[in-house]
Amino acid sequence: MTPWWKNAVIYQIYPKSFQDSIGDGIGDLNGIINRLDYLQKLGIDAIWLSPIYQSPGVDNGYDISDYQAIDPQYGTMADLDRLIAEAKKRNIRIIMDLVVNHTSDQHQWFIEARKSKNNPKRDFYIWRDPINGHEPNDLTSNFSGSAWQYDQTTGQYYLHFFAPEQPDLNWQNPELRQKIYEMMTFWLDKGIGGFRMDVIELIGKEPDRKIGANGPKLHPYLQEMNQKVLANRDIMTVGETWSADLETVTKYSDPARHELSMVFQFENQQVDQQLGKEKWDLAPYRPAALKKILLKWQTQLDYRHAWNSLFWENHDLPRVISRWGSDTTYRVQSAKMFAIALHLMRGTPYIYNGEEIGMTNYPVKDIAEVADLESINMYHDRLQKGYSKQELLKAINAKGRDNARRPMQWSDRLQAGFTSGEPWLKVNPNYQQINVQAALADPNSIFYTYQKLIRLRHENEIVVTGSFKPLTTSADVLAYYRELGDQRWLIVANLSENKAQFTAPDQLKQVLLSNYCAPQTLQALTLKPYEAFAAIVN
């Protein structure tokens, strides 16, 4: 039997920015409950909640100080229980964000661990002596600078692959692993639908050998986790794996290996960055390169023994239409194109809140307007290295995480209907045109394209289990067949703002959806900028 999560569409909510119910400018759990009918109308099957645990908020909740407590800014455990129950009434599952590569430095484990070298919790983290009065080695943090932080109390360094306030956990310690498994069981027993696992590829790290991702014990740890916690539960798990390739995705997601349901792999996120450099080193968007990567993952991954996630956006990524589409002239067309191109592929699609109404990036003019720790650290680090303020702000406007974290745009009322107070992060000024209220009122809006795509997946087995065959086309046009039995669908997407020629050797039976007028034939078509359609063919 096909697992439910292969047929599902997952909706990611960034709780701080989704809906504020009390006017303090911060989204909360009751705000999410108040919007469940909207999500039911969209048709999604599960909500992935970014972290709502108790946290000092250094990295917006990805620095957890108590895994089994709700941060008061979001509400209470009773509120979460009500969210799980209310979502269940609408056939929506709640997926929790599992952050077990690191904790906050305010977590009780770390407070204990830093007291002395002999503390029972010391080995829950990774400590090393200085070498010649300096860091143990040259490992770097993902948030700039060294990955080692000196701790004066004991005269040792501890490892942090993110902020210094996010010390890395030592998965080699069996007692720590057991504590994590008990915590996961606590949440699953509440009736949640599974976990999204933050930077899970790092838990097998071996810092003395300078190994971060994909350490030799990574997969044994995941298999142990599966055996102790996940097995025999009707749940889904998805791992965040920035370095995954075809081989490792199969290791993670082959059911016979008993690890995870699927992972997020990020190869397509590199099409607009300079080869071998960081995400801030911008390169022009290349539609042909994006197409090549998408086709690689559809044709070279063995979907009988692996599974993939389909996504354009999340809380760490910019808005796709500002990034690779058009957030001005062709905003609606490019948003629909990206939806059609992706959602009819093999894999489980994810929608990030606001993506379904075509929300866009919000450029800033000064670093003082930036809230994101990663962007701020990069700015000051590169400023010292001689980069200009202008080029650094350009990079932040293109790739900074604040782009995705702007409040959800619900209406044209003050603060986009997100809050009656002052929002924690400024609302994009275009909320008066781009909002849920306007999208629901317009039968041709981006929202209804997403709704139709979700329905097509739910009602047609071909989308979930059908084979995938690419069609040779011009460089910027993505075209593929989905086939199952005697059914045959053709999906065509012009990934660029240029017109393109397209011909297919098929007879058109029925156009399922399109973002311009439906084509009448498949011969000698001139595709408009960002044009896309899906059709049943002979």
C-alpha positions in Angstrom: 0.0 0.0 0.0 1.3 3.5 -0.9 2.2 5.4 2.4 0.0 8.5 3.0 2.9 10.8 2.7 3.6 9.9 -0.9 0.1 11.2 -1.8 0.3 14.2 0.5 1.1 17.9 0.1 2.8 19.5 3.1 2.4 23.1 4.0 5.2 24.7 6.0 4.3 27.4 8.6 6.8 29.8 10.1 4.8 30.3 13.3 6.3 33.7 14.2 5.1 35.1 11.0 1.8 33.3 10.2 -1.0 34.8 12.3 -0.9 36.8 15.5 -4.1 36.3 17.7 -3.3 38.7 20.6 -1.8 41.8 19.0 1.8 41.5 20.2 3.2 41.3 16.7 4.3 37.7 16.9 2.4 34.8 15.3 1.1 32.1 17.7 -0.6 28.7 17.9 -4.1 30.2 18.3 -3.5 32.2 15.2 -2.7 29.0 13.3 -5.9 27.4 14.7 -7.9 30.4 13.4 -6.5 29.8 9.9 -7.1 26.0 9.6 -10.2 26.4 7.5 -8.1 28.4 5.0 -5.6 25.5 4.8 -8.4 23.0 4.5 -9.8 24.9 1.6 -6.3 24.9 0.0 -6.4 21.1 0.4 -3.1 20.3 2.2 -2.6 17.1 4.1 0.0 18.1 6.8 1.5 21.2 8.4 5.2 21.3 9.1 5.6 23.7 12.0 9.0 25.5 12.3 10.2 25.3 16.0 7.7 26.4 18.7 9.8 25.0 21.6 11.1 27.1 24.5 14.0 29.2 23.1 16.0 32.3 23.8 15.5 33.1 20.1 19.1 33.7 19.0 18.3 31.8 15.8 14.5 32.2 15.8 13.7 29.0 17.7 16.4 26.7 16.2 18.2 27.2 19.5 16.1 25.1 21.9 16.4 25.4 25.6 13.6 22.9 26.5 12.5 20.3 23.9 9.3 19.5 25.9 8.0 23.0 26.6 6.2 25.5 24.3 7.8 29.0 24.0 5.4 31.4 25.8 5.4 33.7 22.8 3.5 31.0 20.8 1.1 29.9 23.6 0.9 26.9 25.8 1.0 23.1 25.5 -2.8 23.1 25.8 -2.8 25.4 22.7 -0.7 22.9 20.8 -2.9 20.0 21.9 -5.9 21.9 20.6 -4.1 22.6 17.3 -3.3 18.9 16.8 -7.0 18.0 17.6 -8.5 20.8 15.4 -6.2 19.9 12.5 -7.1 16.3 12.8 -10.8 17.2 12.4 -9.8 18.6 9.0 -7.7 15.6 8.1 -4.5 17.6 8.5 -1.5 16.2 10.4 1.1 18.3 12.4 4.7 17.7 11.6 7.1 19.0 14.3 10.6 20.4 13.6 13.2 18.1 15.3 16.4 20.1 16.0 18.8 17.5 17.5 22.2 18.5 16.0 22.5 21.2 18.7 20.7 22.9 21.5 20.6 26.4 23.0 23.4 27.2 25.4 20.5 27.9 27.8 19.5 24.2 27.7 19.8 22.6 31.1 22.2 20.0 29.6 24.6 22.7 28.5 24.3 24.7 31.7 25.4 21.6 33.5 28.0 20.6 31.0 29.9 23.8 31.2 30.2 23.7 35.0 33.2 21.3 35.0 35.0 18.7 33.0 33.6 16.0 35.3 30.0 17.0 35.1 27.7 14.0 34.1 26.3 16.1 31.2 29.8 17.2 29.9 29.9 14.5 27.3 26.5 15.5 25.8 28.5 18.2 23.9 31.9 18.2 22.1 34.8 19.8 24.0 38.5 20.0 23.0 41.6 21.5 24.6 43.2 24.5 22.9 46.1 23.8 20.5 49.0 26.3 21.0 46.5 28.6 22.7 44.1 28.6 19.7 41.1 26.7 18.4 41.5 22.9 18.0 41.3 23.2 14.2 40.0 25.4 11.4 36.5 24.2 11.2 34.1 27.1 10.4 30.6 27.8 11.5 27.7 28.1 9.0 27.1 31.5 10.5 30.6 32.8 9.8 33.8 32.5 11.9 35.3 29.6 13.8 33.1 26.6 14.8 34.9 26.5 18.1 34.0 28.8 21.1 36.4 29.1 24.1 34.7 28.6 27.5 36.6 30.2 30.3 35.2 28.1 33.1 37.0 25.0 32.1 39.6 26.3 29.6 38.3 24.3 26.7 36.6 24.9 23.4 33.1 23.6 22.5 31.9 22.9 18.9 29.1 24.9 17.3 28.4 24.6 13.6 25.9 27.5 13.9 25.8 30.4 16.4 28.1 30.2 19.5 24.8 30.0 21.5 24.0 26.8 19.7 26.5 24.2 21.0 26.6 20.9 19.0 25.4 17.7 20.6 27.7 14.7 20.9 25.8 11.8 19.3 28.5 9.4 20.2 27.2 9.5 23.7 24.5 6.7 24.1 22.9 8.4 27.1 22.3 11.5 25.0 20.8 9.5 22.2 18.4 7.8 24.6 17.3 11.2 26.0 16.5 12.3 22.4 14.6 9.2 21.6 12.5 9.6 24.8 11.8 13.2 23.8 10.7 12.1 20.3 8.4 9.5 21.8 6.8 12.2 24.0 5.8 14.1 20.9 4.7 11.1 18.8 2.5 10.0 21.7 0.7 13.3 21.5 -0.5 12.3 18.0 1.7 14.3 15.7 2.3 13.1 12.2 6.1 13.0 12.2 9.2 15.1 12.1 11.1 17.4 9.8 14.7 16.8 11.0 16.9 20.0 11.0 20.4 19.6 9.5 20.2 15.9 10.4 23.2 15.0 8.1 25.5 16.6 10.8 24.7 14.3 13.7 27.4 11.9 12.6 30.1 14.6 12.7 33.7 13.8 13.6 35.3 17.2 14.2 38.8 15.9 14.8 38.8 14.6 11.3 37.0 17.8 10.1 33.9 15.7 9.1 30.7 17.6 9.4 28.0 16.1 7.1 27.8 12.4 6.3 30.0 11.1 9.0 30.6 7.3 9.2 28.0 6.8 12.0 25.3 9.0 10.5 23.3 6.1 9.0 23.7 3.7 12.0 22.4 6.5 14.2 19.3 7.0 12.0 18.7 3.3 11.9 18.9 3.1 15.7 16.5 6.1 15.9 14.1 4.3 13.5 14.3 1.1 15.5 13.8 2.8 18.9 11.2 5.4 18.0 9.9 5.6 14.5 9.2 1.9 13.5 5.6 0.7 13.4 4.1 4.2 13.5 2.1 5.8 10.7 4.2 8.9 10.4 6.5 10.7 8.0 10.1 11.9 8.5 12.0 14.2 6.3 15.6 15.1 6.8 17.3 18.4 5.9 20.4 17.3 3.9 22.3 20.1 2.2 25.0 17.9 0.9 22.9 14.9 -0.3 23.5 13.3 -3.6 21.7 10.6 -5.5 23.5 7.8 -3.6 23.0 9.3 -0.1 19.3 10.1 -0.7 18.7 6.4 -1.5 20.5 5.5 1.8 18.3 7.8 3.7 15.0 6.9 2.1 15.2 3.3 0.9 12.4 1.6 3.0 14.6 -1.5 3.3 17.2 0.5 5.3 14.7 1.7 7.9 15.9 5.3 8.2 13.7 8.2 6.9 10.7 8.6 4.6 12.5 11.2 2.5 14.9 14.1 2.6 15.3 17.6 1.3 18.2 17.8 -1.2 19.3 21.3 -2.3 21.2 20.9 -5.5 18.8 23.1 -7.5 19.5 25.9 -4.9 22.9 26.3 -6.4 22.0 27.4 -9.9 22.4 31.1 -9.0 25.6 31.0 -7.0 29.2 30.9 -8.2 30.6 27.4 -8.5 32.3 26.2 -5.4 31.5 29.4 -3.5 28.9 30.4 -0.9 25.3 31.2 -1.4 26.1 34.9 -1.1 28.3 34.8 -4.2 25.6 35.5 -6.7 25.5 34.2 -10.3 22.8 34.9 -12.9 19.8 32.5 -12.9 20.2 29.9 -15.6 17.0 28.2 -16.6 18.8 25.5 -18.5 20.9 24.6 -15.4 17.8 24.4 -13.3 16.1 22.2 -15.8 19.1 19.8 -15.9 19.1 19.4 -12.1 15.3 18.8 -11.9 15.5 16.2 -14.7 18.5 14.5 -13.0 16.6 14.0 -9.8 13.5 12.7 -11.6 15.3 10.3 -13.9 18.3 9.1 -12.0 16.8 8.4 -8.5 15.2 5.0 -8.3 11.8 5.8 -6.9 11.1 2.1 -6.2 13.8 2.3 -3.5 13.9 6.1 -2.6 11.7 9.1 -2.3 12.3 12.8 -2.8 10.9 16.1 -1.6 9.7 18.8 -4.1 10.0 22.4 -3.0 11.0 25.9 -4.1 10.8 27.8 -0.8 11.2 27.4 2.9 12.1 29.6 5.9 15.8 29.7 4.8 15.2 30.5 1.2 14.1 33.6 -0.8 10.8 33.7 -2.6 11.0 31.8 -5.8 9.3 34.3 -8.1 11.6 37.1 -7.0 14.5 34.8 -7.4 14.0 33.0 -10.7 10.7 34.3 -11.9 9.2 37.8 -12.3 7.9 39.6 -9.2 6.6 42.4 -11.4 5.3 41.9 -15.0 4.8 38.2 -14.9 4.3 37.6 -11.1 1.1 35.5 -11.5 2.3 33.6 -14.6 5.7 32.7 -13.2 4.2 31.7 -9.8 1.8 29.4 -11.5 4.5 28.0 -13.8 6.8 27.1 -10.9 3.8 25.4 -9.2 2.8 23.4 -12.3 6.3 22.3 -13.1 7.1 21.0 -9.6 3.8 19.6 -8.3 3.3 17.1 -11.1 6.8 15.5 -10.6 7.6 12.4 -8.6 8.0 13.1 -4.9 6.2 14.9 -2.1 5.5 18.6 -2.7 6.0 21.2 0.0 4.4 24.7 0.0 5.8 27.4 2.2 3.3 29.8 3.7 2.6 32.7 1.3 4.0 30.8 -1.7 0.4 29.9 -2.7 -0.5 33.6 -3.1 2.7 34.6 -4.8 4.4 36.5 -2.0 7.7 38.2 -3.0 11.0 39.3 -1.5 11.2 42.6 0.3 14.5 44.4 -0.5 16.2 46.5 2.3 18.4 49.6 2.0 20.4 49.3 5.1 21.8 46.5 7.4 19.8 48.0 10.3 16.6 46.7 8.6 17.9 43.1 8.7 16.8 40.7 11.5 18.4 37.5 10.3 21.5 36.4 12.3 23.1 34.7 9.3 22.8 37.7 7.1 24.1 40.1 9.7 27.1 38.0 10.5 27.9 37.6 6.8 27.6 41.3 6.3 30.1 42.3 9.0 32.4 39.4 8.2 32.7 40.4 4.6 32.8 44.1 5.2 36.0 43.5 7.1 37.3 41.5 4.1 36.8 44.5 1.8 33.5 43.9 0.2 31.3 47.0 -0.4 28.1 47.6 1.5 26.3 47.8 -1.8 27.3 44.3 -3.0 26.6 42.8 0.5 23.1 44.3 0.6 22.5 43.0 -2.9 23.4 39.5 -1.8 21.1 39.8 1.3 18.2 41.1 -0.8 18.7 38.1 -3.1 19.3 35.3 -0.6 18.7 36.6 2.9 16.4 34.6 5.1 14.3 37.6 6.2 12.7 37.4 2.7 10.7 34.3 3.6 10.1 35.4 7.2 8.0 38.5 6.5 4.5 38.2 8.0 1.9 36.3 6.0 -0.3 38.7 3.9 -3.9 38.0 4.8 -5.7 41.1 3.6 -5.3 44.8 2.6 -6.0 45.9 6.1 -3.3 47.4 8.4 -0.3 45.1 8.8 -1.8 42.8 6.2 -4.2 41.4 8.7 -1.3 39.6 10.4 -1.5 41.6 13.7 -3.3 44.5 15.3 0.1 45.5 16.8 3.6 46.2 15.5 4.9 43.1 13.7 8.3 41.6 14.8 9.4 42.0 11.2 8.1 44.6 8.8 5.3 43.5 6.4 6.1 43.7 2.7 4.4 47.0 1.5 2.9 45.1 -1.5 0.4 43.4 0.9 -2.4 45.8 -0.4 -2.2 44.0 -3.8 -0.9 40.6 -2.7 -3.0 38.9 0.0 -5.2 35.9 0.8 -8.4 37.9 0.6 -7.7 39.1 -2.9 -6.5 35.6 -4.0 -9.7 33.9 -2.7 -11.8 36.5 -4.5 -10.1 36.0 -7.9 -11.0 32.6 -9.6 -7.8 32.9 -11.7 -5.5 33.5 -8.7 -2.3 31.6 -7.9 -4.1 30.1 -4.9 -6.6 28.2 -7.1 -3.8 26.8 -9.2 -2.2 25.3 -6.1 -5.6 24.0 -5.0 -6.1 22.3 -8.4 -2.7 20.8 -8.3 -3.3 19.3 -4.8 -6.6 17.9 -6.1 -5.0 16.4 -9.1 -2.5 14.6 -6.9 -5.2 13.3 -4.6 -7.4 12.1 -7.3 -4.9 10.7 -9.9 -2.6 7.8 -9.0 -0.5 8.8 -12.1 0.9 11.8 -10.2 2.1 9.7 -7.3 3.3 6.4 -8.9 3.4 7.1 -12.7 6.7 6.8 -14.6 8.5 10.0 -15.6 9.9 10.5 -19.1 11.5 13.8 -20.2 10.9 15.2 -23.6 13.7 16.8 -25.6 13.0 20.5 -26.0 14.8 23.9 -26.3 17.2 24.7 -23.4 14.8 26.8 -21.3 11.7 24.6 -21.6 11.0 21.8 -19.2 8.7 19.1 -20.6 8.0 15.6 -19.3 5.4 12.8 -19.5 3.8 11.0 -16.6 2.6 7.6 -17.6 0.6 4.9 -15.8 -1.2 2.1 -17.6 -2.9 3.6 -20.6 -2.8 7.1 -19.1 -0.4 9.7 -20.4 0.0 13.3 -19.2 2.3 15.9 -20.7 3.6 18.8 -18.5 5.3 21.7 -20.2 6.9 24.7 -18.5 8.9 27.6 -20.0 11.4 28.4 -17.2 12.3 31.8 -18.6 10.8 35.2 -19.5 11.7 34.7 -23.1 9.3 33.2 -25.7 10.2 29.7 -26.7 9.2 27.2 -29.4 7.7 23.9 -28.5 6.3 20.9 -30.4 5.2 17.5 -29.1 4.3 14.5 -31.2 1.0 13.9 -29.4 -2.6 14.6 -29.8 -4.1 16.8 -27.2 -7.0 15.2 -25.4 -7.7 17.5 -22.5 -5.8 20.5 -20.9 -5.9 19.9 -17.1 -4.6 23.4 -16.2 -2.6 26.2 -17.7 -1.4 29.7 -16.7 -2.4 31.4 -20.0 -5.2 30.4 -22.4 -5.2 26.6 -22.8 -3.3 25.5 -26.0 -5.4 24.0 -28.8 -2.6 21.9 -30.3 0.9 20.7 -29.3 2.4 21.4 -32.7 4.5 24.5 -33.4 3.5 26.3 -30.2 5.1 29.6 -29.3 5.3 29.5 -25.5 4.8 32.9 -23.8 7.1 34.0 -20.9 6.8 31.5 -18.1 4.0 29.7 -19.8 3.1 26.3 -18.4 0.3 23.7 -18.8 -0.5 20.1 -18.0 -2.5 18.0 -20.5 -3.8 14.5 -21.1 -2.4 13.3 -24.4 -2.8 10.2 -26.5 
